[in-house]
Amino acid sequence: MAARLPFYRVAWLAFRLGYCHLARQALGDSGDGARFRRLCARYAARLRREVGHG
């Protein structure tokens, strides 16, 4: 079971990144849009670290 954890972590991070990206686009320059922009950057950085590219 523990061997599968990295796969699920990458899948979850990729899902969250996609969700935040779509929300950011939909909300534009609003306050919530800015929050989702920051979340996108955070999830992208975590995803890069998880797959070994950062």
Buried (B, 14 or more C-beta within 10 A) or exposed (E): EEEEEEEEBBEBBBEBBEBBBEBBEEBEEEEEBEBBBEBBEBBBEBBEEBEEEE
